[in-house]
Amino acid sequence: MNRSFYSSLRVLGILCALLLLVSACASYTQETEEVRYQFKHERYEEALKKLDASSIKGNEKDRLLYRLEKSMIFDRMGERKKSRNLLIEADKVADELYTTSIAKTATSFIVSDASQDYSGEDYEKVSIHIILALSFLEDHDLKEAGVEARKINNKLAEINAGYDEQKNRYAEDAFARYLSAMIYEATDNIDSAIIDYSKALKLYEGTYSDFYDGTVPHDLVEALFRLCLKRSRTSEITAIEKKYPASAKKVRAKVEKLQSEGELIVIHEVGLITYKTTEEFLIPIGRQVVRLSFPVIKNRRSYASEATGIEVLKEAPYVAGANVQNMNSIASFTLEDKRLRLIAKQGARLVAKGILTEQAYKQAGPLGGIAANIFSAVTETADTRSWTLLPAAFFVNRIHLKPGEYKVKIQNDGVSSITSVRIEKGKIQFIRSTGRETAK
């Protein structure tokens, strides 16, 4: 047999190996499906086992995601210290990966985005600090919760500074501002609370309407108006009374009563965020087949407001929570904002692969060209990696109560739990609701 025959066999062998490799590779979304299923059904030990048994644990390029996913499992298990340590590690990893090395950039250019280290979507980097702040709140550590809340918008400023002219719509986080303001108020830092309440309100009134469902949170307006009255901020008082007369009137009618009461704030984390899927097209160009593959996040609206809320037993009827953040929308818009950047990068990569394929045709004949063509197509896969265990949405309930002990029925997307809370005069008591079916 001549040399060309053995060469053809060798090319066919490589071709078969490539096909086997591709058929054996599952996307990140597929590989974490069982983890999400166990997590959703509150079988956290099993979810942890599934995560640790996956290739994600030992894959260096997925080290950020491994820490993020594992942190949420530990969080729901009540292992908040372990969860926070992982989130702090994840934040450091994300910062380290922010500037990718030249070698890894070159690899992703030739092969695919999925071949490089996953450095996190913008909203994921921000969510690290949101989850940390809520975790500290659950432990009644207002000082550390405040530190994390203040880091959020600093992180957004850093991210957007690197985008030149193509700024993202998700440039600030209204919920982060709102959360920071509530923590400032709880620590009696009134002037700082007014600043962040005002910034949050301005965001909710503006383009942030894409990122939450319903109207501007009335509890936020009332909190801002109440503090402005306390500080005699005349211009702010006048502006709020003009724009939100019903809320202003409500606060004025009970301002003296509020001074003898405390406040309960319940922050609900609802559902699981929508994960990435793939949108693909095959386009024949000459003797090549070009595959275009893009990550997609469907912009699902958040969960029904009426299914999430609180009832103070024997004291106050059920009140639905206000949706203050739809993470599905943020994830979807963030991905759309960078689509042009992804298309430009993929286009350049496909040109490079096309050149390599043509060289294979010339140097190794038709079989070599076909093998190179298949390699080009099968490696051009969308990067579906994402932090899949984040909440889909955040809701907030606020209610003023007389000092005393209360039983509070919390409903989180239809899942009910009952917890006890002690309200003190002039103090804010936080409860973090995650939908776990356990009474505390």
N, C-alpha and C positions, 0 to 999 in steps of 0.2 A: 504494500500500500504506500502511496506517495505521501509526501510531506503535507500537501494541501488537505488530504483526507484527515490526517491526524489533527491538523490545525482546525478543521471544521468541527471535529469531535470535541476539541478543547473549547471552542466557542460555544457549542451546544451545551456542554457541561456547565459552563459559566452561566449561560442563559437559564438553564434549569435551576441552578443554585439561586439565581436572582429571583426567579418566580416562587421558589419555595420560601425564600427569605421574606418576600412581600406577603405571601399568604399566611405566614406564621406571625406577622407583626400585627398587633392590635393597637388601635389608637388609645390615647390616654383616657378618653371618655369611656371606651369599652372596658379598659382594664380596671377602672375605678367604679364600674357599675355596681358590683357586689358590695363595695365599701359604702356607697351611697345608700343602697337598699338596707343594709344592716343599721346604718346611722339613722336613717329616716324612721325605722321601726324601733329605735331606742335600744338596739342590741349593740351597745358600744364596745364591749369586750370582743365581740365577734368582728366588728368593723375594724378594730385595731389589729386583730390577727390577720384579716384579709389584706390590710394595708402593708403590714410587715412581711407578708408572704409574697407580695407583688414585686415586680422588677423595679418599681419606683424607689424602694428603700435603698437599693444598692447602686442606683443609677446616678452618677455624679451630676449629670446635666439636669436632673430633677430634684436636686437636694433642697431647693427652695420650696417646691410643692410638697415634698415629703414632710417638711416641718410645718407647713401651713395646714395641711390636711390632718396631721396627727394632733396638732394643737387644738383643733375643734373637737376631736374625739375626746381628748383629755378634759377639755372644758366641760363637755356635757356629762362626763363621768364624775364631775365635781373635783377633779384634780387640777384646780386652777393654777397652782404654783408651777406645776409641770407644763401646763398649757402656756403660761406667760413666758417661761424660760424659752420655749420653742419659738414663740412669736418674736421675742427679743433677738434670738439667733437668726430667725427668718429676715428680720429687718436689716441686720448686718449683712446677710448674704445678698439681699436685694441691692443694697448700696454698693457692695463689691462688684456685683454683676452689671451695674448701671453702665459702666464703661467696659464694653466687651473687648477682649483681646483681638488683635489683628488676625491671629491664626484661626480663632474660632469663627470670626466673621467670614474669613475666606472659605471655611468649610461650609457654612450655612449658605454662602453665595452659590457654591457649586452644587451642593446636595439639596438641602431644604432648610426652612426655618426650624423644623422639628429636630434638626441635628445639633443645634446649638444649646447652650445653657439657657434654661428658662428663667428670665429675670423678673417676671411678673407684669401683669397689666397695671395701669395706673391706679384703677380703683382697688386693686388687691393690695398694693403698697400702702394706700391710705387706710384700707380696712384693717390692716394690722393694728393700727393705733386706735381705731374705733373699738375693736374687740378687746384690746388691752384696757381701754378706759372703762368699758362695761364690766370687765372682769374685776377690776379694782373696786368699782361701785358695788358689785355684789358682795365684796368683802368689807364694804363701808370704809374704804380707804380713799377719801375724797382728795387728799393731797396728790397721790399718785395718779388718780383718775384725771385730775386737772392737768397734770404734766402731759399725759398722753393725748388728751383732747386738744391741747395747744399745739402739739406736734403735727396734727393732721393738715392744717392749712399751710404750714411751713413746707410739708412734703409736697403738696400740690403746687406751690410756687416753684419749688426746685424742679419738678417734673416738667411743668409748662415752659420754664426758662430754656429748656433744651430743644424746643420745637420750632425755633426760628419763626417763620411767618405762619406756619400751619398750627395755630393754637387749637386746643381741644375745647369743646363746649363744656366738658367737665373740668372747669378751671378752679372752682371752689366748691366746698361741700357745705350745703346749708344745714344738714343734720349735725355735722361736726360743730358748726358755730352754735347751733341750738344746744347741743350737748354741753359744750364748753360754758355757755351762758348759765345753764342750769347748775353746773358745778360751781361756778363763780358765786351764784346767788346762795347756794347751800353753804358756802364758806364765808358768807357775808362780805364778799368783795363786790359791792353793789355797782360801782362805776364801771368796772370791767364787765360785769354781767350786762349792763345797759348797752355797752359797745357791741358785745357779741349777739345779744338779742336783736339789736338794730341791724347788724350785718346779715343775720339769718333771715330776718323779715324781708330785707331788700332782695335777697337771693330768691326767696320763695315767691315774691311778687314778680320777679323777672323771668329770665329764660330757664330758671330751674324748674319751671312748671313741667318740663319734659321728664323730670326725675322723681316726681311724686304724684299721687292720685288725690283728687279732691281739691278743696280750697285751701287758702293760707291757714295754717293751724291757729284757731282762735285762742287757744291757751297761750300760745307764744305772744300774741298781741296783748292779751290781758296781763301777762307777766311783765312785759315791757312797760305798759301803761302804769301798772301798779308801782314799779320801781321809779319811773319818771315822776310820779306824784310824790313818792318818798323823798326824792332829791330835788323836788320843785323845778324840774326841767320844763320851763314854760313853753318854749318853742316846740319841743317834742310832744308835750301834752296836747297842744293845739292841733298839731299835724295828725296825731292819732285820732283825736275826737272828730276831726273833719273826715278822715278816711274810713274809720271804723267806729261810727257812733254807737252802735249796739254794744260792742265790747267795752267801750269807754264808760257807757252808762251803767253797765252791769258791775264794773269794778267800783265806780263811784258809789253805787247803792249799798255796797257791803264793805267799804274800805275800813270802817272802824271795827267791824266784826272780824275781818281778816287779821287784824293785829293780835287778836287773842287766840288765833288758830295756828295749826301747823299744816304742812302740805305733804301729800303722798304723790309721788311721781312713779309711774310704772312704764318701763321701756320694754317693748315687746320685740323679740327677734322672731320673725315668722318665715316658715318654710325653708326651702333650699333654692339657691340661685340657679338660673338656667345655665346649663353647660354648653360648651361649644360643639357644634356639629360641622360637617363639611359640605361645601357646595362645589361641584366639579363639572368641568367641560372638557371634552376631547375634540381637538381641531386638527384635521389632516392638512399638512402643509408640505407639498411635494412628496418626497418619500419618507417624511417624518410625521409622527403623530404627536402633537403637542398637547400636554395635559395641563389645564389650569385648575388649581385647587385652592380654595379660600376657606378660612374659618368663618363660621356664622354663629351669631347668638340671636335667637328669636326674641323680639321685644314684647314679652308677655307682661300684661298689666299685673300689678301686685294683687294680693289676696283681698277678699271682700272685707270692707271695714267693719261691717256689722258682726263678723265672726270673731273679731278681736276687740277686747275691751275689759272693763272691770265692774264689779258690783260690790259695794261695801255692805255686807250683810247686816240687816236690821237698822241700816243708817241711810243708805243712798241706793237708788235703783241702778240698773245696768246702764253703763255709758260706753258707747263704741269709741275705740281709740282713733286718733288722727294719724293718717299715713304721712310720715315725714321723710321717707326715703324708699324709692323703688330701685333696688339693686339690679333687677333685670334690665330696666331701662338704662341705667348708668353703664352696665356692661355692654349692652347693645350699641349705644351711642358712642362709647369709647372705641369699640372695634370699628365702627363705621368711620369715625374721625381719622383713623390711621389706615383706612383701606387704600387710599391713594399711595401711601408710602409702601404698603405691602405689594400693590400692583407694580409699582416702579421697580422694587427690588426683585420681584418674581420675573418681570420682563427681562431685566438684565441677566438674571440667572438662566432663563430659557435660551437667550441668545448664545450664552457661553456653552450651554449643553448642546445646542444645535451645531455649533462649530466642532465640538468634540465628536458628535455623531457623524458628521460629514467626513471627518478625519478617519473614523473607524471604517466607514464604507470604502474609502480609498486605500487604506492600509491593510484591512482584514477581509475585504470583500463583503458580499451581501449579508452573510451570517453575522459577521462582526458588526456591520452597520445596524442590523436588526437588534442584536444584543445591546448595543449602545443606546438605540432608540427606546428599547424596553426599560433599560436602566434609567434613562432620562425621565420616562413617564412615571414609573412606579415610585421613584424617589421624590417626585414632585408632589408631596402630600401636605395638606394643610396642617398647621400646628394646632391641635385641639386641646392643648394643655391649659388648664385653668384651675383656680381654687374652687373646687366643686362643693365644698361643705359650708360655704358662706350662707347667711340668711338671704332670702329673696327680698325681704322688706323689713322696715322698722316702723313701728307704731308707738305713739306716746299717749298716755292718759295722765291727767293732772286733776287732783281734787283736794280742796281745803276741808279740814276736819278739826273738830275740837280735840284738845289733848285727851289721850286715853288709849285703850287697847281695842283693836278691831280685827274682825275676820274679813278677809278680802277674797272674793271669788274672782279669779283671773281666767279669762278665756283667750286662748291663743289659737287662732284659726280653727275654732270649734272645740279645741281640747281644753278642758277645765281643770283647774287646781285651786285649792284653798290654802291660804297662808295667813299667819298672824302678823300684825304690824303694830308698833307702838308709835303714836304721834305725840310730839312735844311742841309746846307753844313756840312759835317763831322758827321752827326747824323744818327742814325738808328731809323726808325719808324716801329713799329710792328702793324700788324693787325691780329686779331684772327678770323678765319672763321669756323663757325659751321654748315653751310648749311641752315640757316634760310632764307626764301624767303622774306627778307625785305631789302630795300635799305636804306642806312644810309646817 
